[in-house]
């Protein structure tokens, strides 16, 4: 019993101590003081925005953020540092600070020096220190943060990339001692610039710098650190100074900060402030949420290759030569990139339209081929129909030829007898020869009309006169009509009625209609009559009608007379009226039949006149 009591007491004491330590760790204030060495320019603004974005997503407990810009690029010295120390001590006296975030090597050095007096036991998270800064400052184990690697060698490699055959680097910036971010470049210069000529424009007046950068040698590149003053009493942010230099420079400017791209830097391996701020915020939140800073190793990051597209274009630098993973800024998006969905919709519509056009062209081609084939077959069928009609008219044609041939023979025999006499009458012989010539011409005209009617020609469109078509057809059928005791009467229009069409086929239409009318009057004992009329219809078309004095068309068959192979004749083929309709439709006309009130039938068709 004597031994157990102290053991229990010891265990209880240890538990109490551990609980107190855990409680103290859990109760760390959720507030951050951010100290930056700059004057609060664009770089710090982006860094602070990256930090606030990550902290704003912290869902457990609200985190209060205080921030101060120490402006160490323009002000320095022990007196200034003592003033800052008193100002911060008085301003934040009584404020519960859970962690300090120091941005830059200069700020981190001050924070480490002031820590014992101002922030005893408060964790420190540094941001934007390179490896040389960490080695120089030697922070204690409970100080962690974000290490960035920004050696001068990276900028020299970029300069060699953007300027083929580089032999000169031009360093432009403030005095090395005044720089807080790029101060280590001075120590690297002798090593990384081996084999290159170095022109230092460090700590010079802005007016002198602008003159010199306008006359640099061809195979050179400018490497810019930072300038805060024109050397004559005026101060401005480093990105403003870079813009003034870029206006005058005749060579590309390699930069090491993202905010230096827009004023005229071509790019490089640059500090990315938003990424640095986000990394620092992540580490700080881990500490506020209970992790011990000595258990969180520093992270490396916040640097990436970024380039300025207009400057790449200006200096003819190919995108393929840039470091792997390079990001291109300020590139104007193409029309397709800017209006991607609209472009896809337009492209889809164009493809559909192109497909539809191709389909329609194919259909048009097929339709044209079908029309040509149809016209060819129609021409062949019409030729067969003309041959059949001519066969029916063969006796009339033979009779029409026999008349002039018989007269020629008689006149020739008479002239022969007269020449055998002792005193032939030469005047009468001349009259006989004139008769022979006239009869020969008459027979030749019959043969000409017959050959023209039977000629097998393709469908040929030309200007023709309907009066001539009707007159020739009625003359051709005059003998047949006389043999059938049918009176032909033609009433033509005054003046020419010109249409565009095929003369042979339109003549065939008239012939088919007249022959069809004569066939219909076979059983009529007397008064057989066929009347053809041509007249101007409405100023834009001509109307032709063929009427007869036959029995007419049975009402139940009136709508079928133009159907193929429909006929009321015992020996008919039923294709004459069908061919007539096909020909008229091919000439963009109309054809129809009707019964007359006083008996007989009439066939009408119209054709458009030429302009």
ChimeraX attribute file (.defattr): number of C-alpha atoms within 10 A of each C-alpha:
attribute: neighborCount
match mode: 1-to-1
recipient: residues
	/A:1	5
	/A:2	6
	/A:3	7
	/A:4	9
	/A:5	9
	/A:6	11
	/A:7	11
	/A:8	11
	/A:9	11
	/A:10	12
	/A:11	11
	/A:12	11
	/A:13	12
	/A:14	12
	/A:15	12
	/A:16	12
	/A:17	12
	/A:18	11
	/A:19	12
	/A:20	12
	/A:21	12
	/A:22	12
	/A:23	12
	/A:24	12
	/A:25	16
	/A:26	14
	/A:27	13
	/A:28	17
	/A:29	17
	/A:30	19
	/A:31	20
	/A:32	22
	/A:33	20
	/A:34	19
	/A:35	20
	/A:36	25
	/A:37	23
	/A:38	22
	/A:39	18
	/A:40	17
	/A:41	15
	/A:42	17
	/A:43	22
	/A:44	20
	/A:45	14
	/A:46	20
	/A:47	22
	/A:48	24
	/A:49	17
	/A:50	22
	/A:51	24
	/A:52	18
	/A:53	14
	/A:54	16
	/A:55	19
	/A:56	13
	/A:57	9
	/A:58	13
	/A:59	8
	/A:60	7
	/A:61	9
	/A:62	12
	/A:63	18
	/A:64	15
	/A:65	15
	/A:66	14
	/A:67	15
	/A:68	15
	/A:69	16
	/A:70	20
	/A:71	15
	/A:72	19
	/A:73	21
	/A:74	16
	/A:75	11
	/A:76	12
	/A:77	8
	/A:78	8
	/A:79	9
	/A:80	12
	/A:81	15
	/A:82	10
	/A:83	11
	/A:84	14
	/A:85	17
	/A:86	11
	/A:87	12
	/A:88	12
	/A:89	15
	/A:90	11
	/A:91	10
	/A:92	13
	/A:93	11
	/A:94	8
	/A:95	10
	/A:96	14
	/A:97	20
	/A:98	23
	/A:99	24
	/A:100	24
	/A:101	27
	/A:102	28
	/A:103	27
	/A:104	20
	/A:105	24
	/A:106	21
	/A:107	23
	/A:108	27
	/A:109	18
	/A:110	15
	/A:111	20
	/A:112	18
	/A:113	11
	/A:114	14
	/A:115	16
	/A:116	11
	/A:117	10
	/A:118	17
	/A:119	17
	/A:120	9
	/A:121	11
	/A:122	17
	/A:123	22
	/A:124	27
	/A:125	24
	/A:126	29
	/A:127	29
	/A:128	28
	/A:129	24
	/A:130	20
	/A:131	14
	/A:132	14
	/A:133	21
	/A:134	14
	/A:135	10
	/A:136	10
	/A:137	14
	/A:138	12
	/A:139	16
	/A:140	10
	/A:141	11
	/A:142	16
	/A:143	21
	/A:144	24
	/A:145	27
	/A:146	24
	/A:147	24
	/A:148	20
	/A:149	18
	/A:150	24
	/A:151	19
	/A:152	22
	/A:153	15
	/A:154	17
	/A:155	23
	/A:156	22
	/A:157	17
	/A:158	22
	/A:159	27
	/A:160	18
	/A:161	17
	/A:162	25
	/A:163	20
	/A:164	11
	/A:165	12
	/A:166	18
	/A:167	18
	/A:168	23
	/A:169	23
	/A:170	21
	/A:171	20
	/A:172	23
	/A:173	26
	/A:174	25
	/A:175	15
	/A:176	18
	/A:177	11
	/A:178	19
	/A:179	20
	/A:180	17
	/A:181	20
	/A:182	20
	/A:183	17
	/A:184	18
	/A:185	18
	/A:186	12
	/A:187	11
	/A:188	13
	/A:189	16
	/A:190	12
	/A:191	10
	/A:192	17
	/A:193	16
	/A:194	9
	/A:195	10
	/A:196	14
	/A:197	13
	/A:198	16
	/A:199	14
	/A:200	14
	/A:201	20
	/A:202	18
	/A:203	19
	/A:204	18
	/A:205	15
	/A:206	20
	/A:207	13
	/A:208	12
	/A:209	20
	/A:210	16
	/A:211	13
	/A:212	15
	/A:213	21
	/A:214	15
	/A:215	12
	/A:216	18
	/A:217	12
	/A:218	13
	/A:219	14
	/A:220	26
	/A:221	27
	/A:222	28
	/A:223	24
	/A:224	25
	/A:225	24
	/A:226	28
	/A:227	26
	/A:228	21
	/A:229	21
	/A:230	18
	/A:231	15
	/A:232	10
	/A:233	7
	/A:234	9
	/A:235	14
	/A:236	14
	/A:237	19
	/A:238	23
	/A:239	23
	/A:240	16
	/A:241	20
	/A:242	25
	/A:243	17
	/A:244	16
	/A:245	25
	/A:246	21
	/A:247	13
	/A:248	15
	/A:249	21
	/A:250	19
	/A:251	21
	/A:252	22
	/A:253	27
	/A:254	30
	/A:255	28
	/A:256	28
	/A:257	24
	/A:258	25
	/A:259	21
	/A:260	29
	/A:261	26
	/A:262	18
	/A:263	18
	/A:264	22
	/A:265	29
	/A:266	29
	/A:267	32
	/A:268	32
	/A:269	25
	/A:270	24
	/A:271	25
	/A:272	24
	/A:273	26
	/A:274	22
	/A:275	20
	/A:276	26
	/A:277	27
	/A:278	22
	/A:279	24
	/A:280	29
	/A:281	26
	/A:282	15
	/A:283	22
	/A:284	28
	/A:285	20
	/A:286	13
	/A:287	24
	/A:288	23
	/A:289	16
	/A:290	15
	/A:291	15
	/A:292	14
	/A:293	22
	/A:294	14
	/A:295	12
	/A:296	16
	/A:297	14
	/A:298	19
	/A:299	15
	/A:300	17
	/A:301	16
	/A:302	22
	/A:303	22
	/A:304	20
	/A:305	21
	/A:306	25
	/A:307	27
	/A:308	22
	/A:309	19
	/A:310	18
	/A:311	19
	/A:312	18
	/A:313	12
	/A:314	10
	/A:315	14
	/A:316	11
	/A:317	17
	/A:318	11
	/A:319	15
	/A:320	8
	/A:321	11
	/A:322	18
	/A:323	16
	/A:324	8
	/A:325	9
	/A:326	17
	/A:327	15
	/A:328	16
	/A:329	14
	/A:330	12
	/A:331	10
	/A:332	10
	/A:333	9
	/A:334	9
	/A:335	10
	/A:336	11
	/A:337	11
	/A:338	11
	/A:339	12
	/A:340	12
	/A:341	11
	/A:342	13
	/A:343	14
	/A:344	12
	/A:345	12
	/A:346	12
	/A:347	12
	/A:348	12
	/A:349	12
	/A:350	12
	/A:351	12
	/A:352	12
	/A:353	12
	/A:354	12
	/A:355	12
	/A:356	12
	/A:357	12
	/A:358	12
	/A:359	12
	/A:360	12
	/A:361	12
	/A:362	12
	/A:363	12
	/A:364	12
	/A:365	12
	/A:366	12
	/A:367	12
	/A:368	12
	/A:369	12
	/A:370	12
	/A:371	13
	/A:372	13
	/A:373	12
	/A:374	12
	/A:375	17
	/A:376	15
	/A:377	12
	/A:378	19
	/A:379	19
	/A:380	15
	/A:381	15
	/A:382	24
	/A:383	20
	/A:384	14
	/A:385	19
	/A:386	22
	/A:387	15
	/A:388	14
	/A:389	17
	/A:390	16
	/A:391	12
	/A:392	13
	/A:393	18
	/A:394	13
	/A:395	14
	/A:396	21
	/A:397	20
	/A:398	12
	/A:399	15
	/A:400	19
	/A:401	19
	/A:402	13
	/A:403	13
	/A:404	21
	/A:405	17
	/A:406	12
	/A:407	16
	/A:408	21
	/A:409	12
	/A:410	14
	/A:411	18
	/A:412	17
	/A:413	12
	/A:414	13
	/A:415	20
	/A:416	13
	/A:417	10
	/A:418	16
	/A:419	14
	/A:420	9
	/A:421	9
	/A:422	7
	/A:423	8
	/A:424	14
	/A:425	12
	/A:426	12
	/A:427	9
	/A:428	12
	/A:429	18
	/A:430	12
	/A:431	13
	/A:432	18
	/A:433	16
	/A:434	13
	/A:435	17
	/A:436	20
	/A:437	14
	/A:438	15
	/A:439	19
	/A:440	17
	/A:441	13
	/A:442	17
	/A:443	18
	/A:444	14
	/A:445	14
	/A:446	18
	/A:447	15
	/A:448	12
	/A:449	15
	/A:450	14
	/A:451	11
	/A:452	13
	/A:453	20
	/A:454	18
	/A:455	13
	/A:456	15
	/A:457	14
	/A:458	13
	/A:459	17
	/A:460	11
	/A:461	12
	/A:462	10
	/A:463	14
	/A:464	18
	/A:465	16
	/A:466	27
	/A:467	21
	/A:468	16
	/A:469	16
	/A:470	22
	/A:471	15
	/A:472	15
	/A:473	19
	/A:474	20
	/A:475	14
	/A:476	21
	/A:477	18
	/A:478	18
	/A:479	19
	/A:480	21
	/A:481	22
	/A:482	12
	/A:483	12
	/A:484	15
	/A:485	16
	/A:486	22
	/A:487	15
	/A:488	19
	/A:489	14
	/A:490	15
	/A:491	14
	/A:492	18
	/A:493	15
	/A:494	10
	/A:495	8
	/A:496	12
	/A:497	22
	/A:498	20
	/A:499	21
	/A:500	19
	/A:501	24
	/A:502	19
	/A:503	22
	/A:504	21
	/A:505	24
	/A:506	20
	/A:507	20
	/A:508	23
	/A:509	23
	/A:510	22
	/A:511	22
	/A:512	21
	/A:513	22
	/A:514	24
	/A:515	18
	/A:516	16
	/A:517	26
	/A:518	23
	/A:519	13
	/A:520	21
	/A:521	22
	/A:522	15
	/A:523	10
	/A:524	11
	/A:525	8
	/A:526	11
	/A:527	13
	/A:528	21
	/A:529	19
	/A:530	25
	/A:531	17
	/A:532	23
	/A:533	17
	/A:534	20
	/A:535	18
	/A:536	15
	/A:537	14
	/A:538	9
	/A:539	8
	/A:540	11
	/A:541	17
	/A:542	21
	/A:543	20
	/A:544	23
	/A:545	19
	/A:546	22
	/A:547	25
	/A:548	28
	/A:549	23
	/A:550	24
	/A:551	16
	/A:552	21
	/A:553	20
	/A:554	11
	/A:555	10
	/A:556	7
	/A:557	12
	/A:558	15
	/A:559	13
	/A:560	13
	/A:561	19
	/A:562	22
	/A:563	15
	/A:564	15
	/A:565	15
	/A:566	17
	/A:567	18
	/A:568	14
	/A:569	11
	/A:570	6
	/A:571	7
	/A:572	11
	/A:573	14
	/A:574	17
	/A:575	20
	/A:576	29
	/A:577	21
	/A:578	18
	/A:579	23
	/A:580	24
	/A:581	21
	/A:582	19
	/A:583	25
	/A:584	19
	/A:585	15
	/A:586	16
	/A:587	19
	/A:588	13
	/A:589	17
	/A:590	17
	/A:591	20
	/A:592	15
	/A:593	18
	/A:594	16
	/A:595	19
	/A:596	16
	/A:597	8
	/A:598	8
	/A:599	14
	/A:600	20
	/A:601	23
	/A:602	23
	/A:603	19
	/A:604	17
	/A:605	20
	/A:606	22
	/A:607	23
	/A:608	21
	/A:609	18
	/A:610	13
	/A:611	7
